[in-house]
Amino acid sequence: MANPALIVPLNSVEKLLQLKDQSVSYFLSLWDKQSGGFRFAPHQSATLMATSYCVLGLEFTQGLDRLSDEQKTNIISFLMAGVQPDGSFCDPLFRTEDIISKEHNLAYFQEETTTICQQALDALSALPPPPRDWSHDKRTLDGVVSYLESLSWQNPWMDSNPVMFLLSQLCHDVERHQKPELLAFVDTALDWLDAHQSSQTGLWKGSHPVSSLNAMAATFHFTFYYGYRHRPIQYTERIIDSCLSLQERHGLFGGKCDRTNLSRL
């Protein structure tokens, strides 16, 4: 007999399905027929970042089958128009002066754009973009550990994102371009991250004191790659306890990004 506590009421299931359908419809409404890409808002131009996130949103909500073959072809062409000779992606509409955050720079957004463009093309079952030119990339030339230690880690929530982008791109080229030699960089990075994990909380631990919420976000950004490499995550029970300790009285966890990171972790 099923545990009553695990049975979701039918009306709740119907509401969730309705929300999913509404999300799919919203993503589809942002498609721009003229360019073949997606926009962040109806009044804006289509961009690589908006297109990639909409594709990934449709994949998450099982809405990719709502796109016609012609639409998928146009979306793929739009994304591939942004690929650079070194395998990175650059949006021609992106301007440095539009960056309003003092904590983010052009390189950050270029790496994010490259990562999600690769993932969106993969979600669309497209041919892969060219591999990154790792032979001229300072992060691999100088060694992954040198790169990791060059980051300030005063805000691990933010500093962990470029690391997540790097590892994602390395794994992409391993899988899509048959470059297993790149796995050595991934494993070296995971070894370094293991050494920067608190044995008490299970979360990130660096040389700068940070909040548990900040450390949790950094930890979440790395967990994908342990699964990919079939490596056990250290101190899993302590990670769970640390995450649960961040839950607020209303049952949620901070802001939207916090809730996403915590629930997935």
C-alpha positions as CSV (number, residue, x, y, z in Angstrom):
1,M,0.0,0.0,0.0
2,A,1.3,3.4,-1.0
3,N,2.4,5.8,1.8
4,P,-0.4,8.4,2.0
5,A,2.3,11.1,2.6
6,L,3.7,10.4,-0.8
7,I,0.4,10.6,-2.7
8,V,0.0,13.9,-4.6
9,P,-3.7,15.0,-4.8
10,L,-5.1,14.9,-8.3
11,N,-5.9,18.6,-8.3
12,S,-2.2,19.4,-7.5
13,V,-1.1,17.2,-10.4
14,E,-3.5,19.0,-12.7
15,K,-2.2,22.4,-11.5
16,L,1.4,21.3,-12.2
17,L,0.6,20.0,-15.6
18,Q,-1.2,23.3,-16.3
19,L,1.8,25.3,-15.2
20,K,4.0,23.2,-17.4
21,D,1.8,23.8,-20.4
22,Q,1.7,27.5,-19.7
23,S,5.5,27.6,-19.4
24,V,5.8,25.8,-22.8
25,S,3.4,28.3,-24.4
26,Y,5.3,31.2,-22.9
27,F,8.7,30.0,-24.3
28,L,7.1,29.4,-27.7
29,S,5.7,33.0,-27.7
30,L,9.2,34.3,-27.5
31,W,10.3,32.8,-30.8
32,D,11.1,35.3,-33.5
33,K,10.2,33.9,-37.0
34,Q,12.3,36.5,-38.8
35,S,15.6,35.7,-37.1
36,G,14.9,32.1,-36.1
37,G,16.0,32.8,-32.5
38,F,14.2,33.5,-29.2
39,R,13.9,36.7,-27.3
40,F,13.9,37.4,-23.6
41,A,10.9,39.7,-24.1
42,P,8.5,40.3,-27.0
43,H,9.9,43.8,-27.6
44,Q,13.5,42.7,-27.7
45,S,15.7,41.2,-30.4
46,A,16.6,37.5,-30.5
47,T,19.9,36.7,-28.9
48,L,22.1,33.6,-28.4
49,M,21.6,33.6,-24.7
50,A,17.8,34.0,-24.9
51,T,17.6,31.3,-27.6
52,S,19.7,28.8,-25.6
53,Y,17.7,29.3,-22.4
54,C,14.4,29.0,-24.2
55,V,15.5,25.8,-25.8
56,L,16.7,24.4,-22.5
57,G,13.5,25.5,-20.9
58,L,11.5,23.7,-23.5
59,E,13.7,20.6,-23.0
60,F,13.0,20.7,-19.2
61,T,9.3,21.1,-19.7
62,Q,9.1,18.5,-22.4
63,G,8.1,21.0,-25.0
64,L,10.6,20.6,-27.7
65,D,8.2,18.4,-29.7
66,R,6.0,21.5,-30.0
67,L,8.7,23.0,-32.4
68,S,8.3,22.1,-36.1
69,D,11.3,20.6,-38.0
70,E,11.5,23.9,-39.8
71,Q,11.7,25.9,-36.6
72,K,14.4,23.6,-35.2
73,T,16.4,24.0,-38.3
74,N,16.1,27.8,-38.1
75,I,17.0,27.8,-34.4
76,I,20.1,25.7,-35.1
77,S,21.2,28.1,-37.9
78,F,20.7,31.1,-35.6
79,L,22.8,29.5,-32.9
80,M,25.6,28.4,-35.2
81,A,25.8,31.8,-36.7
82,G,27.4,32.9,-33.4
83,V,30.2,30.3,-33.3
84,Q,33.8,31.6,-33.5
85,P,36.9,29.9,-35.0
86,D,38.1,28.8,-31.5
87,G,34.7,27.1,-30.8
88,S,33.4,29.8,-28.5
89,F,30.2,31.7,-29.2
90,C,29.8,35.5,-29.4
91,D,26.5,37.3,-29.8
92,P,26.9,40.3,-32.2
93,L,24.3,42.2,-30.2
94,F,26.2,41.9,-26.9
95,R,27.9,45.1,-25.8
96,T,30.3,45.5,-22.9
97,E,28.7,48.8,-21.9
98,D,25.4,46.9,-21.3
99,I,27.0,45.0,-18.4
100,I,25.5,46.6,-15.3
101,S,27.0,44.2,-12.7
102,K,30.4,45.1,-11.3
103,E,31.0,41.4,-10.5
104,H,30.7,40.2,-14.1
105,N,32.9,40.9,-17.1
106,L,32.9,40.1,-20.8
107,A,34.7,36.8,-20.4
108,Y,32.1,35.6,-17.9
109,F,29.2,36.2,-20.3
110,Q,31.2,34.8,-23.3
111,E,31.8,31.5,-21.4
112,E,28.2,31.3,-20.2
113,T,27.0,31.9,-23.8
114,T,29.3,29.3,-25.2
115,T,28.3,26.7,-22.6
116,I,24.5,27.1,-23.0
117,C,24.8,27.3,-26.8
118,Q,26.6,23.9,-26.8
119,Q,23.9,22.5,-24.5
120,A,21.0,23.9,-26.6
121,L,22.4,22.5,-29.8
122,D,22.8,19.2,-28.1
123,A,19.2,19.3,-26.9
124,L,18.1,20.0,-30.5
125,S,20.1,16.9,-31.7
126,A,22.1,19.2,-33.9
127,L,25.6,18.5,-35.2
128,P,28.1,19.8,-32.6
129,P,29.8,23.1,-33.0
130,P,33.6,23.1,-33.5
131,P,35.6,22.0,-30.4
132,R,37.2,24.7,-28.2
133,D,40.8,25.4,-29.0
134,W,42.2,24.0,-25.8
135,S,45.8,24.0,-27.1
136,H,45.8,27.8,-26.9
137,D,43.5,28.2,-23.8
138,K,45.3,29.6,-20.8
139,R,43.2,27.6,-18.4
140,T,44.5,24.3,-19.8
141,L,47.9,25.5,-20.9
142,D,48.8,26.7,-17.4
143,G,46.9,23.9,-15.7
144,V,43.5,23.7,-14.3
145,V,44.7,24.0,-10.7
146,S,46.5,27.2,-11.6
147,Y,43.3,28.5,-13.0
148,L,41.2,27.5,-10.0
149,E,43.7,29.1,-7.6
150,S,43.7,32.3,-9.7
151,L,40.0,32.9,-8.8
152,S,39.4,35.1,-5.7
153,W,36.8,32.8,-4.2
154,Q,35.6,35.7,-2.0
155,N,32.2,35.0,-3.5
156,P,32.2,31.3,-4.3
157,W,28.6,31.5,-5.5
158,M,29.8,33.6,-8.5
159,D,33.4,32.2,-8.9
160,S,32.0,28.7,-9.2
161,N,30.1,29.6,-12.3
162,P,33.1,30.0,-14.6
163,V,34.4,26.7,-13.3
164,M,31.1,25.1,-14.1
165,F,31.3,26.6,-17.6
166,L,34.8,25.3,-18.1
167,L,34.0,21.7,-17.0
168,S,30.8,21.7,-19.1
169,Q,32.8,22.6,-22.2
170,L,35.5,20.1,-21.5
171,C,32.9,17.3,-21.1
172,H,31.1,18.5,-24.2
173,D,34.2,18.1,-26.3
174,V,34.9,14.7,-24.7
175,E,31.5,13.5,-25.8
176,R,30.8,15.3,-29.0
177,H,34.3,15.4,-30.4
178,Q,35.8,12.2,-29.0
179,K,38.5,13.9,-27.0
180,P,38.9,11.6,-23.9
181,E,42.3,13.2,-23.1
182,L,40.3,16.2,-21.8
183,L,39.0,14.1,-18.9
184,A,42.3,14.5,-17.1
185,F,41.5,18.2,-16.7
186,V,38.0,17.4,-15.3
187,D,39.5,14.8,-12.8
188,T,42.2,17.2,-11.7
189,A,39.5,19.9,-11.1
190,L,37.4,17.5,-9.0
191,D,40.4,16.5,-7.0
192,W,41.0,20.1,-6.2
193,L,37.4,20.7,-5.3
194,D,37.4,17.6,-3.0
195,A,40.2,19.3,-1.1
196,H,38.1,22.4,-0.7
197,Q,35.1,20.8,0.8
198,S,34.2,21.2,4.5
199,S,34.2,17.9,6.4
200,Q,31.7,19.5,8.8
201,T,29.1,21.0,6.5
202,G,29.9,19.1,3.3
203,L,29.9,22.4,1.5
204,W,32.5,24.6,-0.2
205,K,35.4,25.6,2.1
206,G,37.9,28.2,0.9
207,S,40.3,30.7,2.6
208,H,37.5,33.3,2.9
209,P,34.6,33.0,5.3
210,V,31.3,32.9,3.5
211,S,27.7,32.1,4.4
212,S,26.3,28.6,4.2
213,L,23.9,29.8,1.4
214,N,26.9,31.0,-0.6
215,A,28.9,27.8,0.0
216,M,25.8,25.7,-0.9
217,A,25.5,27.5,-4.3
218,A,29.1,26.8,-5.1
219,T,28.8,23.1,-4.1
220,F,25.7,22.7,-6.4
221,H,27.6,24.1,-9.4
222,F,30.1,21.2,-9.3
223,T,27.8,18.2,-8.5
224,F,27.0,17.4,-12.1
225,Y,30.5,16.4,-12.9
226,Y,30.9,14.0,-10.1
227,G,27.9,12.1,-11.6
228,Y,29.4,12.3,-15.1
229,R,32.7,10.9,-13.8
230,H,31.0,8.3,-11.6
231,R,32.8,9.7,-8.6
232,P,31.2,9.6,-5.1
233,I,30.4,13.0,-3.5
234,Q,32.0,13.3,-0.1
235,Y,30.0,14.0,3.0
236,T,26.6,13.6,1.3
237,E,24.6,13.4,4.6
238,R,26.3,16.5,5.9
239,I,25.4,18.3,2.6
240,I,21.8,17.3,3.1
241,D,21.8,18.5,6.7
242,S,23.4,21.8,5.7
243,C,20.8,22.3,2.9
244,L,17.9,21.6,5.2
245,S,19.2,24.0,7.8
246,L,18.8,26.8,5.2
247,Q,15.0,26.2,4.8
248,E,12.9,29.1,6.0
249,R,9.7,28.9,8.1
250,H,7.4,29.1,5.0
251,G,9.2,26.0,3.6
252,L,11.2,27.8,0.8
253,F,14.9,28.6,0.5
254,G,15.7,32.2,-0.1
255,G,15.3,33.6,-3.7
256,K,14.5,31.8,-6.9
257,C,18.1,30.8,-7.7
258,D,18.6,29.6,-4.1
259,R,15.6,27.4,-4.3
260,T,16.7,25.9,-7.6
261,N,20.2,25.2,-6.4
262,L,19.0,23.7,-3.1
263,S,16.3,21.5,-4.5
264,R,18.6,20.1,-7.2
265,L,21.5,19.6,-4.7
